[in-house]
Amino acid sequence: MKRIGIIYHPKREEAVKYSRQLDKSLKKAGVQTWLGSAWEPHELNTQAPGSDLVISIGGDGTILRAAKAIIPQSIPILGINLGNLGFMSELTLKEAETKLSYVLSGKGWVEERALIEISYNKKTFYALNDVFIGRRSLSRLVTIHCKIDGEPLATFRVDGIIIATASGSTAYSLAAGGPILHPQSKEIILQPVSPHFSFDKSLVLPLGTLIDLTISTTHEAMISMDGQAEEELKSGDRIRVKLSKYTARFLRLQSKKYFYKTLDSKLQRKI
């Protein structure tokens, strides 16, 4: 590997410190590097082209930011976990000290995960985990009219609707009662949150599905991507969600069957 980017959580001292140490170590090994804060996506996107790998230092939130910041570049991400859960991370800080040499020698395999594309008001966003459309701060339900591939599905009276990827199936969607998908699955989950006398089942939708949502409310509503970017929605706003042509790619060193081996332990830690 000739060029590696290091993306770090800027508000965690340990992440900042380790990223600088790693930068020095990689340069000594003859690798060209660049550093960037996960909170500065435009800068990251500028530096990403030509990179062979991106190392994310933080938690799953840092990985979520990194994966979207480097679009449309198809660069594998290696996650070093400093957080509590680390569903998407590959290494702990302690493991990184001994296993990064394997990475530099070209070992490992690349796992591809789906991204979703969210379009509304002539703007486009991406999410690796999920998008939430629903009420903001007031405890008032919103009405959401939903069409699937142009056909009416239901009119929801809900706190909101989660649309999740396989990666997001073990995040907010799971907490709301949704199913767990294998991380490499290309299906999309549509999950109502606290529906009131309306359709209350989660749907697993196939590749190529178009989801169209129209908001109807006299109160505050919002859209949130990966629990990070949040914007206000107004009554009448229309949102389209579909699988993106881009994917997130992760460098893995463990077995290709790792998901089944670690799922139970991860969920126990989450509980």
Buried (B, 14 or more C-beta within 10 A) or exposed (E): BEBBBBBBBBEBEEBBEBBEEBBEEBEEEEBBBBBBBBBBBEBBBEBBEEBBBBBBBBBBBBBBBBBBBBBEBEBBBBBBBBBEBBBBBBBEEEBBEEBBEEBBEEEBEEBBBBBBBBBBEEEEBBBBBBBBBBBBEEEEBBBBBBBBEEEEBBBBBBBBBBBBBBBBBBBBBBEBEBBBBEBBBBBBBBBBBEBEEBBBEBBBBEEEBEBBBBBBBEEBBBBBBBBBBEEEBEEEBBBBBBBBEBBBBBBBBBEEEBBEEBBEEBBEEEE
